[in-house]
Amino acid sequence: MVLAGIAATPAHAESIRSQQWHLDAMGAEEIWKISTGKGVTVAVIDSGVDPTNGDLRGQVLKGLDLAPQSPGDEHTDTEGHGTAMAGLIAGTGRSGGGDGAFGLAPGVKILPIRTPDVGREANRESQVEEFNDLIPEAIKYAVGQDAKVINISMSVFRGSPELTTAVKYAIDEGSLIFASTGNDGSSDLEYPAATPGVVGVGALDQKLKKTEESQYGPQVDISAPGWDMVHACGGKTGLCTSHGTSDATAIASATAALIWSKHPEWTNNQVLRVMLNTVSGPTSGNERNDHIGYGAVRPLRALQEPGDPGPADEYPLPDLTAAQSPSPASDASKPAAGSQPDDSKTEAAAPSADGGDDSNTGLWIGLGVGAAALIGAAVTFSVIRSRRRAQVIPAVAHNPYQQQYPTHGQ
């Protein structure tokens, strides 16, 4: 996959912030008047997070290193991926003399948990086993450190009972887990996104359409921006552009943090319910489909018009209840009620058309996408040809769709 450029002109021609289309689309300036995510800790289980990055100074806590065989610790990020996810969540824009990259929730604190770069190991089966050994440990540690939100922008083709148990523990203890659904454009399940209780996140482009690489299937619960994303990252320049469900997952995690900061008395179930109640759903009017889940996250709407957060003790997604039910009719591997598993087409998320307070953002208007194009987004686009993978795939601990900025706004 060739990485698409973020602009036709060099990076220095405009500010870094002006190139972060997803922040404009979601109404970041209005969001930050209400909430910045302050008081919320987001655990980033990934390749480590570099606290010296100019846009992450002061945002990164001491964490846990589960890759002691690699040089450094949880603050060492040789791949740059974990730092990128942290940047999308909590970047402050302070680098480059104030011309840096912002995260959606710049008041959040990041709890880094480094895992091995198992994607480069030779024995792929051992990679999956190691992933399923370490991720449950990472989840339990994050919960113990009072991380309300846990971001896992990694995946393998198979889960484990230990992973399922750790996810259930995190939910019972009051946390939310967001995980990427995968980037090969197929309907293959990947974990932990497909684990009951995990919020699986798909990627959307500027036109509210599922990106071709974004996985589809019953594991997709919500979607978020995941194309031409500009953000802080590890590496020489400290800035990158990338695309993928990893990025979308970070945006979903940041959305949850924003809501929780505004409503610290809410439980994880209530925060997630408000996220689900305020998404831009499928254009068909279905409750959900297998391509974008229940719809695109709308943090501004969730903050301005959250509605009834509902019961504090009831998890709002059906997969967790289905997985715990002894009834054969409750199959967690099947799409939830109201879904549209038909893979002959895929839908865009419906733009805001109710004249609400966030309508002036155009929801997804950015990089030349006008209102007329948004209205036309209701037209579905043709089937994405699935690229079948080998049976065993490595854990994705780095982002192959990421590239460094050539300069830092100079």
Secondary structure by P-SEA (a helix, b strand, c coil): cccccccccccccccccccaaaaaaaaaaaaaaccccccbbbbbcccccccccccccccccccccccccccccccccccaaaaaaaaacccccccccccbbbcccccbbbbbbbbccccccccaaaaaaaaaacaaaaaaaaaaacccbbbbccccccccaaaaaaaaaaaaabbbbbbbccccccccccccccccccbbbbbbcccccccccccccccccccccccbbbbbbcccccccccccaaaaaaaaaaaaaaaaaacccccaaaaaaaaaacccccccccccccccccbbbbaaaaaacccccccccccccaaaaaaaccccccccccccccccccccccccccccccccccccccccccccccaaaaaacccccccccccccccccccccccccccccccccc
